[in-house]
Amino acid sequence: MDAIQSVAGPLHEFSIDSARLLRRCTKPDRREFTKIATATAIGFAVMGFIGYFVRLLHIPVNNILIGS
C-alpha cells in the first residue's frame, strides 16, 4: 500500500497543479500576439544573418588554412 501512495501522491499533486495552470492561462489578444510574433520574426532574422556572415567568413578562412 505504501508503494501505491508513493506513486499516487506526486501524480495527484501534479494533476492539481496542471489544472490550476490551465485555469489561469488565457488566450492572447491580437496586440499581444502580434508583439510576440514580431519579436520571434526579428529573432529568426538576426540568427539567420549571424549564420550567413559566419559562413561568409568561414569560406575564405578555410581556403587560406587548407590552401586548396
GIRA-V65260 format. One record per residue. N is the residue number from 0. RES is the residue in one small letter. PSI is psi in whole degrees, -180 to 180 (none if undefined). D_LAST is the distance of its C-alpha to the last C-alpha in whole Angstrom. Layout:
# GIRA-V65260
[[N	RES	PSI	D_LAST] [N	RES	PSI	D_LAST]]
This chain:
# GIRA-V65260
[[0	m	-34	72] [1	d	-33	70] [2	a	-37	66] [3	i	-41	67] [4	q	-36	68] [5	s	-25	64] [6	v	-42	62] [7	a	-33	65] [8	g	-58	65] [9	p	-34	61] [10	l	-40	61] [11	h	-44	64] [12	e	-39	63] [13	f	-42	60] [14	s	-37	61] [15	i	-46	64] [16	d	-39	61] [17	s	-42	59] [18	a	-40	62] [19	r	-41	62] [20	l	-44	59] [21	l	-32	59] [22	r	-33	62] [23	r	-21	61] [24	c	140	58] [25	t	156	58] [26	k	134	56] [27	p	146	55] [28	d	177	56] [29	r	-41	54] [30	r	-44	54] [31	e	-40	52] [32	f	-43	50] [33	t	-35	49] [34	k	-44	48] [35	i	-42	46] [36	a	-39	44] [37	t	-44	43] [38	a	-39	42] [39	t	-43	40] [40	a	-41	38] [41	i	-41	37] [42	g	-44	36] [43	f	-43	34] [44	a	-44	33] [45	v	-46	32] [46	m	-36	30] [47	g	-44	28] [48	f	-39	27] [49	i	-45	26] [50	g	-39	24] [51	y	-46	22] [52	f	-34	22] [53	v	-44	20] [54	r	-39	18] [55	l	-38	17] [56	l	-28	16] [57	h	-37	14] [58	i	-52	11] [59	p	-38	11] [60	v	-40	11] [61	n	-40	9] [62	n	-35	6] [63	i	-43	8] [64	l	-44	9] [65	i	-36	6] [66	g	43	4] [67	s	none	0]]
